[in-house]
Amino acid sequence: AGELEEAEAIFRRAVASNPQDVGALTDLAAFLSEERRELDEAEQLYRTAVRAWPYNKEALCAYAEFLCCERYDVQAAHGLYTRAVEANPSDPSTLCDFGQFLYDEMRDVDAAQRVFEQALSCNPCCPDTLASFAAFHLHARADLSEADRLYRQALQAAPHDTELLLDFGQFLAQYKHDLPAAEQYMWRA
């Protein structure tokens, strides 16, 4: 329990030293939401971050995720993600967050695919975008060959990314039933 109090004190000091710092506000909000389950205070911090920085992708996406996961307010989350994308139309991470939201929460597979394609067009070699789009093809489209192609492209861009190596290894084992290859990728991780 002492570690949680210490972590909270550090987050609170960061906010106190700069009450408009988006990172400090959203870090404390996430801590309060996830560790303390103090949702009202967390939401107030997210609101403060968005008011201070109305077009900041980190603030908008973090608040949207909170609203979706903790308040189950999908429509408000959709509005925040839309604003984040409008403010950052060529940022792959913002687009991937929105695409994942469209698929997971709105169940709009076609819109999600368009957003993932937009993310990929902004940076065709971004390993996170490629991996996100691979997972989308796997789960939303059940397209194993496209998922395989995108995972391999992501690994070309980031051959030592531990999470990516593990994800691809699991994909090979679970969906392609290629245990020797899966084991090789997991050992590399």
N, C-alpha and C positions, 0 to 999 in steps of 0.2 A: 504493500500500500504506500510506502514511503516514496517509491519511485514515481508513482502517479502524481502525488502531491508536488514533488520536485519538478516533474515535467509541466504540470499545470502552472506552477509559479514562473517557470521560464517563459511559457507562452504568454502569460499575463504581463510579465515585465516587457516583453517585446511589443505588445499592444500599447502599454502605458508609455513606452518611450517614443512610439510613433503611431498614434491612434488612427492614422489614415493609410497605414501600410497594408496593402492587400494581402500579402503573404502572411503577415502576422495575424491579421483578422481571420483569414480563412483557416489557418493552422489551428488557432485557438478554437474556432467554431467546430472544426472536424474533431478535435480532441474532446470537446465538451459533448458533442453528439455521440461519438463512438465509445468513449471511455466512461463518461459520467452520465450519459443519457439525459443531459440537461438540454432538451431540445429547444425550449423557448429562448434561452440565452444564446444558444448556437444560432438560431434563426435570426436573432437581433444582430449578431455579429456579421452574418452573411448579408443582411440588409444594409448594414453600415458600409460594408465593403462595396456593394453594388451602387449605393448612393454616392460614395466617394469616387468611384471609378466606374461609371455606367457602361463603359464599352470594354472593360477589362475581361478578357476571355477566362482567366483563372477564376475571377470572382463570379462571373455569370455561370460558368459550367459547374463550379463547386456548389453554388446555391441551387442550381437546377437539379443536380444530383441529390442534394439534401431534400428538396421538395418532393422529388420523385420517390426516394427510398424511405424517408422518415415521415413525411406528411401525406404521401400518396396523392399529391396534387399534380397529376400528369399535365394538365392544361397549363398551369403556371410554369412548370418546368419546360414545356414546349416553347412558351414565349421567351424564356430566358435563353434557351439554346438557339432559338431563331435570332435573337438579338446578338448573341455571341458570333454566329455565323455571318450575319450582316456586317458586323464590325470587323471581322477577320475572315473574309471570304477565301483567302488563299492559305490559311493555316491548317495543315493536315490534321493536327491533333484535335483542334476544335471540330473540324468536319467529321473526324472519326467518332468523337464523343457523340455528336448529333446523330450520325448514322446508326450507331449502336443503340441510342435512345429510340430512334424511329423503329428499329427492328424489335427491340426488347419490350418497349412499353406501348408503342402505338400499333405494333404489328403491321406496319406498312413496309413490306418487303421491297416493293418497287422504289419507293421514295428513299429508303435506306440505301439501296444499291446505287441510285443516282448520286447520293451524297458521298458514298465511298468512292465512286468513280471520280467525282470532283476532287476529293482528297488526293487520290492517286495522280490525277492530272497536274496537281500543284507541285508534287514532288514524287516522281515515279520510282525513285530509289529509296524512299523512306522505309526502313525496316518495320517500324511500328505500324505504318499505314498498310504495308503489304501483309503483315501478319493479321491485322484486324480484318482486312478484306478476305484473307484466306479463311479465317474463322467464320466470317459471314457466309461465304460460299459453302462451307462445310455444313453449317447449321441451318441456314435459311434456304439454301438452294439444293442441299444434298449433292453438291457437285464436287466429287472427290478429285477429279483430274484438275479442275481449276484451283481448288484449295492446295493441292500438291504443288502445282506450278507457282502459285503465289508464295507459299512457304519457302520453296527452294530459292525463289528470287530474293526473298527477305534474307535468307541465310547467305546469299552472295554479298548482300550489302552489309551484313553484320554477322560474320562467321563465328564470332566468339560470344555472342549474346546468349547467356545462360538460359534465360526464360524461353527464348525462341528455340534453342536447341531442345529443351525439354518438351515444349509444345509440339514441335515437329516429331520428336521421338514418340510421344503419346499418339499423335495422329497416325504415324506409321504402324504402331502396334495395334491400336484400336480399330482403325478404319481400313488400312491396307493389309493388315495381318502379316506384316513383314517384320517379324521379331528380331532377326539378326541386324537389319538396318536400324531398327528402332533402338536397339541396345547400343549400337555405335554412336548414335546421336546423343543418347542419354549419358554415355560415358564421357563424351566430349564436354558435356555441361559440367 
